[in-house]
Amino acid sequence: HRLKKPFAIVTPNGGEMRFLRNSRKEDFVLFEKGAPTWIFDPKEAKPYVILEAEPKLATAGAGDVLRGIMAAYLARTNNYMESAVLAAKRLLKAVHACPQEFPVATEIIEKI
């Protein structure tokens, strides 16, 4: 089946995010990691915001795990915005289940 617009989920750094937020393109979803986490579809009036700050997410490999979860949800939903939101929530749930202060990617994956 054909993918619907948008065609990408972009996870830019701060400077890139400022530039992309002002873009009028509708072919990507912006995912700004941090506290809070902002997930923004340029076609939508309001972003999806996750207010919870979780220091455990500042660990090596967490972004890679996030992208893997996004890809899995995208394969099921064919919806980039929904996939980004679901992935963010699932990753947060997984790191909460990790007893380590700063879990590595494999420990996070085990909790998914």
N, C-alpha and C positions, 0 to 999 in steps of 0.2 A: 504494500500500500504506500501511497505517497505521503511524505511528511508535510504537515501544514506549517505555514508561517507561524512563528519565527523559525529560523533554521539553525540557531545556535544558542548556547548558554555561555555567556562571557563572564569570566571572573577576573576583572581588571584590578590593578593596584589603585591607590588613591588618586593619583594624577590622571591616569587613564579614565577612571570613573567620572571625574568632573567633566572631562571632554565628552565622553559617551552619553552622559545623562542629558546633555543638550542636543544630542543627535535626534533627528526626526525619522531615522530609519526604523523600520518595523520588522527587521529580519533577525533580531536577536533578543534574548532576555539577559538583563544585567543582574549579576549576583555579586553583591558587595559583602564579603565576609567580614565579620567583626561584631562588635557589641554597640548597637544592635546590628543584626544582619538584615540587609535590604535586598529584596528580590523585585525587580522592576521590569515590566513589559512596557515598552514605549507606547503601545496601543492603549494601555489601560490608564485610567485617570489616577489611580492610587497604587502605590507599591504594597507588597506584602512585607510586613516587618516582624521579625522575631526579636523580641526585646531581651530575652535571656542571654546573659553573658556566661560563657563556659570556658575557663582557662585551659581545660583539657584539650580544647580544639586547637590550641597553639602548639601543636606537636608535629614532628616530621611525619609526613605521609597522610595527614588528615585530609588535605585537599585532594589527594589522589583517591582516597576512599570515597570522598564526597562525589567526585566525578564518576566513579564506578557505579555508585548508587543512582546518580542521575541517569546514566546510560541504561541501567536496568529498568528504571521507571519509565523512561522514554520509550523503550521497546514495548512496554505494556500499554502506555496511555496515548502515545503519539501526540502528546501535548507538552511543550517545552516548559511553560510556566508551572503547570501542575507538577511536572517531574522535578523541577528545581525546588519547589516548596516541600514536596514529599521527601525528597532526599535530605534537605536541611533538617527536617523534623526527625527523620530516621537516624541520621548521624548523631544528632543531639541525644537521642534516646540511647544509642549505643555507647557513647562516651560516658553517659551517666552510669551505665552498668559496669564500667571499668573501675576496679578498685585503685588502680595506680594513679598517682598524681598527674603524670604525663605519659599516657599510654602510647605505645608505638602503633603503627598502622595495623600490624597483624593482630594485636590485642583488641583493637576496635572492631576489626572484621569478625573476630570470633563472637562478638556480642550482637552482630546484626541478625 
